Amino acid sequence: QAEEELKAACSRQLREMGRRERLLQSDVQRAGEQLESFKTRVMQVCSPSVASSTGRSVTEQQVIEKVRQISDENQQSHEREKSLQKELSSRLAKEKEVSANMEVFKNSLQKLQ
């Protein structure tokens, strides 16, 4: 009888393990589908023409390269913005200096008149 109970317990454990394995496989499949969907959406946002023209799933490497490219472009844009801010500040300072010199010139001209 102990042997029968042991066999029954083992059988239950095997069925439970099989059920858990099927659940895990289902979860893995769902996660893979979600990843593909996410990669496709990223590529559609980053590069609509590439995502729509390929007609096949987007590789992780393509997504990584596109995100890296956008990051580099963003960095270059920030650097350009800083450069333009410096140039603008410089020009404003020169303009103030010219305005001050003009005011001095006006005052001097009025005194001469």
C-alpha positions as CSV (number, residue, x, y, z in Angstrom):
1,Q,0.0,0.0,0.0
2,A,2.9,2.4,0.8
3,E,4.3,1.6,-2.7
4,E,0.9,2.5,-4.3
5,E,0.7,5.8,-2.3
6,L,4.3,6.6,-3.4
7,K,3.4,5.9,-7.0
8,A,0.3,8.1,-6.7
9,A,2.3,10.9,-5.1
10,C,4.9,10.7,-7.8
11,S,2.2,10.7,-10.5
12,R,0.6,13.8,-9.0
13,Q,4.0,15.5,-8.8
14,L,4.7,14.7,-12.4
15,R,1.3,16.0,-13.5
16,E,1.9,19.2,-11.5
17,M,5.4,19.6,-13.0
18,G,3.9,19.1,-16.5
19,R,1.2,21.7,-15.8
20,R,3.8,24.2,-14.5
21,E,6.0,23.6,-17.5
22,R,3.1,24.3,-19.9
23,L,2.3,27.5,-18.0
24,L,6.0,28.6,-18.2
25,Q,6.1,27.8,-21.9
26,S,3.0,29.9,-22.4
27,D,4.5,32.7,-20.4
28,V,7.7,32.6,-22.4
29,Q,5.8,32.6,-25.7
30,R,3.7,35.6,-24.5
31,A,6.8,37.5,-23.4
32,G,8.4,36.8,-26.8
33,E,5.3,38.2,-28.6
34,Q,5.3,41.2,-26.3
35,L,9.0,41.8,-27.1
36,E,8.4,41.6,-30.8
37,S,5.5,44.0,-30.5
38,F,7.6,46.4,-28.5
39,K,10.5,46.3,-30.9
40,T,8.2,46.9,-33.8
41,R,6.6,49.9,-32.0
42,V,10.0,51.3,-31.2
43,M,11.1,51.1,-34.8
44,Q,7.8,52.6,-36.0
45,V,8.3,55.5,-33.7
46,C,12.1,55.9,-34.5
47,S,12.0,55.1,-38.2
48,P,8.5,54.6,-39.7
49,S,9.8,53.9,-43.2
50,V,12.1,51.1,-42.0
51,A,9.5,49.4,-39.9
52,S,6.7,49.4,-42.5
53,S,8.9,48.5,-45.5
54,T,10.6,45.4,-44.0
55,G,7.4,43.5,-43.4
56,R,9.3,41.2,-41.1
57,S,10.1,41.3,-37.4
58,V,12.7,43.9,-36.4
59,T,15.9,42.5,-34.9
60,E,17.1,43.6,-31.5
61,Q,20.3,44.9,-33.1
62,Q,18.3,47.2,-35.4
63,V,16.4,48.6,-32.4
64,I,19.6,49.1,-30.5
65,E,21.3,50.8,-33.5
66,K,18.3,53.1,-34.0
67,V,18.1,54.1,-30.4
68,R,21.9,54.7,-30.3
69,Q,21.6,56.8,-33.5
70,I,18.8,58.9,-31.9
71,S,20.8,59.3,-28.7
72,D,23.8,60.5,-30.7
73,E,21.6,62.9,-32.7
74,N,20.2,64.2,-29.4
75,Q,23.7,64.7,-28.0
76,Q,24.8,66.6,-31.1
77,S,21.6,68.7,-30.9
78,H,22.4,69.6,-27.2
79,E,26.0,70.6,-28.1
80,R,24.7,72.7,-31.0
81,E,22.2,74.4,-28.7
82,K,25.0,75.2,-26.2
83,S,27.1,76.6,-29.0
84,L,24.3,78.8,-30.2
85,Q,23.6,80.0,-26.7
86,K,27.2,81.0,-26.3
87,E,27.1,82.8,-29.6
88,L,23.9,84.5,-28.7
89,S,25.3,85.6,-25.3
90,S,28.4,86.9,-27.0
91,R,26.4,88.9,-29.5
92,L,24.1,90.3,-26.8
93,A,27.2,91.4,-24.9
94,K,28.6,93.1,-28.0
95,E,25.2,94.8,-28.6
96,K,25.1,96.1,-25.1
97,E,28.6,97.5,-25.5
98,V,27.7,99.2,-28.8
99,S,24.6,100.6,-27.2
100,A,26.6,102.0,-24.3
101,N,29.1,103.4,-26.7
102,M,26.3,105.0,-28.7
103,E,24.9,106.6,-25.6
104,V,28.3,108.0,-24.7
105,F,28.6,109.3,-28.3
106,K,25.2,110.9,-28.1
107,N,26.0,112.6,-24.8
108,S,29.3,113.8,-26.1
109,L,27.6,115.1,-29.3
110,Q,25.0,117.0,-27.3
111,K,27.6,118.6,-25.1
112,L,29.4,119.7,-28.2
113,Q,26.3,121.3,-29.6
